[in-house]
Amino acid sequence: MQSQQLKNSFTSLPYPVTFVCRYLEKWPDLLSNDIQHLPDPNTIPERIITNEECWIIMTYLHLKRRNLNVHLSNQFVKGSICIASALDFGIKQKTFSSFVVGCRSDGPKPALCDIAIVQNQANIKSITDIFIPHWPQPGLIKRDSARKNRISNIVFKGSEINLYESFRSPEFIQELENLGIKLQINGLYKDKPVQWHDYSEADLVLAVRDLTEKDALVKPASKLINAWAAGVPALLGPEPAFQNLRQSHLDYIEVKTPTEALSSIRRLLNDPSLYEQMVINGQKRAVEFSCEQIAMRWHEVLSTQVASSYSHWCKQSYLNRIGNFFVRAINQKLAVREADYHRAHGYRPISNRWT
């Protein structure tokens, strides 16, 4: 029944679209054109980890399962609209024969692309930059409602190194334990699958990263949106993506230091009604970022801005496309160099220092 509902969701795209997957050998089960046999991304969260899997595989599956005219390949198709992870292709692919839509993710500005899909509105610098929110965490398991207002686990969803060191310190961990709370870090481990999707025993989400101001501008709001969908109040650092979504004090609590985090936790412990209000508010906000809403956004973008730009691109001469490619190749090298610099150098609001 679900497949039939998805199948009839959208009208066909003006032009067919090819999603380019560099590591297609990992996905032999996706090569069937029968949408009945394509997996729902929510059933395979353990397989969706990398940038390419999050942006290319997941988007392809969501759109294909809605019967849209999209395809999957490990090659850029000549003369066609091709969507690829900007971190997984480069100058060597010589993509001037295709109209390229690049998913920027956390990487540098994808200067090689005709259109860039960005996950943070701060990255919209021209008419060729289009904002589409990241898909919600596939297979998300909501917080167990039987836990009610209990606060005994605070969780960081990500690699341990990305949580600011003072929030991993023995002193902070001890202060949490004094409150009866345990810090859990769900990152990448070789001996067990990543638990980014499981919020069943999470009572609070913590996400404070010591990013430079420039690096923070490319990060998505995923940690907040997933917390909303999971029914878990969040304590987050001052990142632009979070701040852009904030409408009230119930959306999340902003913290920069362990002291501020501990103060906020005590407030939630002493005021169960505040905890409940944040959960209810988050569930309402999460509706804006459901898979259906994101799929509709992709359909809109591919049917309008991308289709229009592609139509103009088709009228360009072959020599003009090659010339544009060489200019973009130079800009791409500069963009990579700039991103690398700003990731390592700049002001860091969390640690209040320059690097």
Order of alpha helices (4+ residues) and beta strands (2+ residues): alpha-beta-alpha-beta-beta-beta-beta-beta-beta-alpha-beta-beta-alpha-alpha-beta-alpha-beta-alpha-alpha-alpha-alpha-alpha-beta-beta
